[in-house]
Amino acid sequence: PVTLSNPAWRRRPFRTGLRVAWSVVLKRCPPSRPLVVPFDEGRSRIYADMRTAFGRHLYRYGNTDPDLAVVRRILRPGEVFIDGGAHVGMMSIVAARAVGHTGAVFAFEPNPSIRKLLVRNMQLNGFSHVVVSDAALGDHEGEGMFAAMEGDYAPWSHLGVASEDRQAHSILVRITPLAGSIPEVQWSHIGLLKLDVEGAELHALRGAEPLLDAVHPVILMEFVPGHLERFGVDAPDVLSFLTDKGYRLLRPSHDPKLWMPCTFEQAMHPDPERPNLLATVSIERLRERGVEVLESG
């Protein structure tokens, strides 16, 4: 759908109007290949598949996700970024540019069709320091069923059997624990761990436990209680797992740039438009990296 509240209308109203109008044409007669559009405030490029709502959004409005700015602020050249549930690589693109070729990005995406576009996006930008994995993050080495969704539903692909009411099919994928997938020599260089694995977050965190205990990286994590319930996980258990390791929780505020320390109860009611949490053992560390955090208390 056309989003009139998108900031792009205020910044570039004429250009945005033209893009929206032309995207309607391209939706009906999509090009044979995804279009290349500017990304990450012009620092990089990304493919926009006009057959999907996500691709049309990129074409119409560009990069308007405020959490991409968090990735850009936290990471420094030479650091490591982990992208659990990388999709087509939006955060990996921003991170790869931020850490530079002296750093590294490890991107995990089990959906074959989406992973193909992820790889193409890395190649488009010349990011040879991005390692793309076909594994799903979990708490053990093994295999499992994965609901690989297509089209507009692709961002909601997840571990488990595909339901019949979505554009999805079940495939067998490799499952791997994060701690065993990142060379231990790299652990101390991890600047940020991002998890968006559609309900498997607790499993992914358990698989990362040795890494978390050793270096306590900052975590940017999608937190949707309904997704967790699909895995039989009580949402507070995810929060307890983090706080038991010394992490403090922060949620987005009404100001896209500002994060707020939060309680379990506050975290349990995420913003449906931005259901992410930041977890850190040091709020001061976040502030030093340029993340604005509301004074607590």
Secondary structure, DSSP 8 states (H G I E B T S, - for coil): ---TTSTHHHHSHHHHHHHHHHHHHHHHS--SS-EEEEETTTTEEEEE-TTSHHHHHHHHH----HHHHHHHHH--TT-EEEEES-TT-HHHHHHHHHH-TTSEEEEE---HHHHHHHHHHHHHTT-TTEEEE--EEESSSEEEEEEEE-GGGGGG-EES---TTSSEEEEEEEEEEGGGTS-GGGGGGEEEEEE--TT-HHHHHHHTHHHHHHH---EEEE--HHHHHHTT--HHHHHHHHHTTT-EEEEE-SSTTEEEE--HHHHTS--TT--EEEEES-HHHHHHTT-EE----
